[in-house]
C-alpha cells in the first residue's frame, strides 16, 4: 500500500501533479479526494455507503487507501453528486 506521505508531497494546494505519480499514488489520491468530498458534504461513511449501494467496509477500505474498482468509483461519484466530473476526464473541451 502507498503511504500517505508520498501523496501529500505530490500535492500543491488543491492541485495534484498526477504526471509525477505512479498508479498506486494516483489511486491513493482519488481515495483521499473521495473522503474529503464526503466530509465536505457532512456525510457519514454509512450515509455514503447507503447512497452508493456499497457496504460500509468498502467505504472504510477506500478511505484507508485500499483502492477501488471503476464500478465502485462511478457509484461513489453518483452518490456524492459528482458524476458530472467524468466529462472532464472522458471528453475533450469543445473549445480545443
VOPAGU-2260 file (C-alpha; in pm, 1 decimal, decimal comma):
REM VOPAGU-2260
SITE   aa  ch    i         X         Y         Z
SITE  UNK   A    0       0,0       0,0       0,0
SITE  UNK   A    1     120,8     350,1     -80,0
SITE  UNK   A    2     193,4     573,5     215,0
SITE  UNK   A    3       1,6     899,2     265,5
SITE  UNK   A    4     328,2    1094,7     290,9
SITE  UNK   A    5     406,4    1026,7     -75,0
SITE  UNK   A    6      62,6    1153,6    -172,0
SITE  UNK   A    7      98,6    1474,6      27,0
SITE  UNK   A    8     433,6    1552,0    -138,7
SITE  UNK   A    9     272,3    1528,6    -483,9
SITE  UNK   A   10       5,4    1783,8    -391,2
SITE  UNK   A   11      38,0    2156,1    -431,1
SITE  UNK   A   12    -265,4    2312,8    -269,2
SITE  UNK   A   13    -573,1    2168,0    -439,1
SITE  UNK   A   14    -375,4    2063,9    -747,1
SITE  UNK   A   15    -236,9    1713,1    -768,9
SITE  UNK   A   16      56,4    1654,0   -1004,3
SITE  UNK   A   17     -63,8    1322,4   -1145,1
SITE  UNK   A   18     212,5    1306,9   -1405,4
SITE  UNK   A   19     467,1    1274,0   -1123,8
SITE  UNK   A   20     277,8     990,1    -953,7
SITE  UNK   A   21     265,9     616,4   -1014,6
SITE  UNK   A   22     -67,4     432,8   -1044,6
SITE  UNK   A   23     -82,0     340,0    -676,2
SITE  UNK   A   24     -25,0     701,3    -576,2
SITE  UNK   A   25    -299,6     819,8    -811,9
SITE  UNK   A   26    -542,6     568,3    -662,8
SITE  UNK   A   27    -448,0     687,1    -314,8
SITE  UNK   A   28    -510,9    1045,3    -426,1
SITE  UNK   A   29    -855,5     954,2    -559,8
SITE  UNK   A   30    -939,8     775,1    -235,9
SITE  UNK   A   31    -835,2    1079,0     -32,6
SITE  UNK   A   32   -1039,7    1312,6    -252,1
SITE  UNK   A   33   -1346,1    1094,0    -215,7
SITE  UNK   A   34   -1311,4    1113,6     163,2
SITE  UNK   A   35   -1257,7    1491,2     150,3
SITE  UNK   A   36   -1570,5    1529,4     -60,8
SITE  UNK   A   37   -1776,3    1313,0     174,6
SITE  UNK   A   38   -1661,6    1515,7     473,7
SITE  UNK   A   39   -1727,0    1847,6     298,4
SITE  UNK   A   40   -2086,4    1731,1     246,9
SITE  UNK   A   41   -2114,3    1637,8     617,9
SITE  UNK   A   42   -2196,9    1283,9     511,9
SITE  UNK   A   43   -2117,3     984,0     728,5
SITE  UNK   A   44   -1949,6     675,3     590,5
SITE  UNK   A   45   -2275,5     486,6     640,1
SITE  UNK   A   46   -2475,5     750,1     451,1
SITE  UNK   A   47   -2233,1     732,8     160,3
SITE  UNK   A   48   -2240,5     353,7     162,1
SITE  UNK   A   49   -2620,6     357,8     155,5
SITE  UNK   A   50   -2639,6     613,5    -125,6
SITE  UNK   A   51   -2376,2     432,1    -331,3
SITE  UNK   A   52   -2529,1      91,6    -252,5
SITE  UNK   A   53   -2199,1     -49,3    -130,0
SITE  UNK   A   54   -2101,6    -192,1     205,8
SITE  UNK   A   55   -1961,3      21,9     485,1
SITE  UNK   A   56   -1647,4    -195,1     476,4
SITE  UNK   A   57   -1594,4     -82,9     116,0
SITE  UNK   A   58   -1604,7     283,7     218,5
SITE  UNK   A   59   -1366,8     224,0     509,0
SITE  UNK   A   60   -1122,5      33,3     286,2
SITE  UNK   A   61   -1129,3     306,6      21,8
SITE  UNK   A   62   -1078,0     583,4     276,5
SITE  UNK   A   63    -772,4     399,4     409,3
SITE  UNK   A   64    -628,7     399,1      58,1
SITE  UNK   A   65    -720,7      39,4     -17,1
SITE  UNK   A   66    -817,0     108,9    -375,9
SITE  UNK   A   67   -1138,7      76,8    -568,9
SITE  UNK   A   68   -1269,1     -50,8    -898,9
SITE  UNK   A   69   -1431,2     155,1   -1173,5
SITE  UNK   A   70   -1784,4      37,8   -1091,2
SITE  UNK   A   71   -1744,8     146,7    -728,7
SITE  UNK   A   72   -1591,1     478,7    -831,7
SITE  UNK   A   73   -1891,2     554,2   -1052,7
SITE  UNK   A   74   -2131,7     459,2    -771,7
SITE  UNK   A   75   -1947,4     685,3    -527,6
SITE  UNK   A   76   -1934,4     977,9    -769,4
SITE  UNK   A   77   -2308,8     940,3    -826,3
SITE  UNK   A   78   -2375,9     925,7    -450,2
SITE  UNK   A   79   -2163,9    1239,1    -396,0
SITE  UNK   A   80   -2338,4    1422,8    -683,2
SITE  UNK   A   81   -2004,6    1443,7    -866,6
SITE  UNK   A   82   -2074,1    1213,0   -1160,8
SITE  UNK   A   83   -2066,3    1512,3   -1396,2
SITE  UNK   A   84   -1691,8    1538,9   -1328,1
SITE  UNK   A   85   -1635,6    1242,6   -1559,2
SITE  UNK   A   86   -1693,6    1480,5   -1850,8
SITE  UNK   A   87   -1356,4    1640,5   -1778,1
SITE  UNK   A   88   -1189,7    1300,1   -1798,2
SITE  UNK   A   89   -1371,3    1143,7   -2090,3
SITE  UNK   A   90   -1433,7    1429,4   -2331,1
SITE  UNK   A   91   -1209,5    1695,2   -2475,5
SITE  UNK   A   92   -1314,3    2054,7   -2448,0
SITE  UNK   A   93   -1525,3    2182,2   -2735,6
SITE  UNK   A   94   -1304,6    2493,1   -2732,6
SITE  UNK   A   95    -992,6    2296,1   -2819,2
